[in-house]
């Protein structure tokens, strides 16, 4: 079945995401205990890594694996980085996971670049991977009490440009891939449709990314002062 945005299947996935994030926040004190913390971290990492591994395997089994299957999309990179942070507790990568992971995965959840609907494998993979990305960021924020700073905003934006380099090179060399939507807007409806045509929307995205990171930083700062730990 073709995926239809804002259908029952879409709303069900968004509802599952909301419940998952709420559980992490509600159980944050319990998840700070050593054993539950280790189990939760490992479980999230397994989901993240399994989602990418299963996607690559699906391409291989279908005989469709190619350069376009490389994990150069922003959320694919965030899947891997989030897993590293969960397993190794790399605080230096927190800004990338929190800002880029949250904003990229949130945009994907709201406007999915997805053709296959429920109950296709890609439907479950897509939403499981993106929910897990945000889940990792929520875990680090609510459970581990990491707090983003202005410095981490700048680091995330610099990291975004660094991650875009291999994606842009691959797009230029192949002429067919569209990693990180640098070559063109996605074929499905997205927030990028509100921006100017290529390549001008890339410049607009610089401002949008900065504004969204600052908005997210401000929201976390306000929530921290209001609700405490």
N, C-alpha and C positions, 0 to 999 in steps of 0.2 A: 504494500500500500504506500502511496505517496504521502510524505509528511505535509500536514497542513498547519501553518502557524495559528496559534490561539484556538486550537481544536481541543477536544477532550483529552487527547493524548498529550498535548503540549501543557495544558493546565495541570494534568496529573503529575507530570515531571516537575513542574514548578512547585507544586504542592509538596512533593516528596523532598525537594531541595529545602524548602522552608522548614519542614519538620526536622530534617537532619541538622540544619544549622541551629535550630532552637534547642534540640537535644544536647548538642555540644555546649551551648551557653548555659543551659539549665544544670548540666552535670559537671560544670567546670571545676568545682571544688573537689569532687570525687575523682576526676580525671587528673588531678595534680598529685594524687598518691602514686608512689613509685611504680607498683605493678600495673595498675590500670593505665597509667601514663605510657608505659612501654608497650602495652598491648594496643592501645589506641593509635600510637604513632606507627607501630609496625603494620597495623591493619590498614591505615590510610595509605601508607607507602605501597603495600601490596596491591590495593585497589588501583592506585595510580599507575604502577608499573605494569600490572596485568592488563589494564585498559590499552596501553600503548602496544604491549606485546601481542595481545589478541587482535588488535587492528592490523598490525604488520602481518601476522599469520593469516588473517582473512584475505589480504591482498595476494599472498603467496599461494594459498589454496585455490583462489579464483584465477590464478595465472595473470593477474593484472598488476603485479608489483613493478614499479618503475621509479624513476627519479622523483616523480610527483608524490611518491609515498614517503619520502624522507621527512623526518620530524622537524621541519623548518617553520611550520605554522606557529604562531605565538603560543597558542594553547598547548600544542604538542611539547614545545620547549618548557612551558610552565608545568606540565605533567611531570617531566623529568626533574626539573629543579625543585618542585614541591616534594617529590619523593626523597630527594637528597636531603632537604631540610628536615623532613620528618625522621629520617634514619640517622642522620649525622648531627642534627641540631646546629646547623650552620647559620648562626645569627647574622653573619655578614650578607647572606642571601635573602634575609627576611624581607627587605624592601622590595626586591624584585618579585618575590612570591606574593607579597601582600598587595602591592599596587598593580603590577602588570597582570598577575594571576587573577585577582578579584575583578578588575575592570574588564579584562579580556574575556574571562569566563562568564561574567554577568551579561555582557553584550551578546555572547553566544547563546546563553540560555533564553534571553528575551527575543532575539531575532536569529534563530538557528539557521546556519548554512547547512541544511540537511535535506536530502531528497527522500530517504526511506523513512517510513513511519512505523508505528507499532504494528506487529511485534517483530520487526526486522532487527537483526543483530546490530546494525548501525544506529538504530534508535536507542537501544540500551547502552551501547558503547558511548555514544555522543553525550548523553545526559549523565551517565555515571562518571565519565572523565571530568566533565566541567563542574559537576557538583562536588567531586572530590577535590578539585583545585581550590574552590572557594572554601570547602570544608577545612582544608589544611590551613588557609589563611585565618579562618575563624578560630581554629584550634590554637594557633600561635598567639592570637590576640586575646582570646577569652581564657584559655587554660594556662598558657605559658606567660601571659601578661607582657608580651612584647608590645612596645608602643612605637609607632612610626614617628619619624621626626622630619623636619625640613631637609635635613641632610639625606635622609633615606628617600625623600621625594626626588631630589636631584640625582641620587645614585640610581634610582629606578629608571629615570628618563635617559640617563647615560647608558644604562644597561640595555634599554630598549633599542637604542641606536646600534649598540654593539651586536645585539642579536639580529638586527635587520641586515647586517652586512652579508653574512652567508646566504640569507634568503634572497637578497637582491642579486647577488652573483649567480645563484642558481637560476633565478628568473631570466637573467640576461643571457646565460649560456644556453638554456633550453628553448626559450621563446614560447614555452607552453605552460610552465608552472606559474602559479600566482601566490607564492608563499607570503604570508602576512599581508595579503591584498595590496602588495606594492605595485604590481603590474597593472591591475585594474580592480574595479569594484567587484564584490562577489555577485554571482549570477542570481542568487536569491535575495529577497528584500533584507535590507540592513539599515543601520543608522547612517552608514556612509552615503546612502541615497540622498540625505539631506545636504550633503556637501557638494562642492563644485566638481566638474569633470576631472578625470586624470589629466595631468599630474598635479593639478592645483589642490586637490583634496589632501594630498600628502603634506603640503605646507599647512593647511588648515588643521590637520590632525596633530601637528606640533602644539598648537595652541589648545586644542581640545584635550590632548593627553595631559598637558600641564594643568589645565583647569580642573579636570576630573581628579587628578592626583591630589591637588590642593583641597578639593571638596571632600574627598575621602579622608584626608588627613584631618581636616577640620571637624568632620563628623565623629571620628574616633576620639579626638581631643575633647569634644563637647560631651560625648557619652561617658568618657572616663571621669570627667569632673562631676557629671550628674549622678552616675550610678556606681562610681568607685570600682572596686575590684570584685 
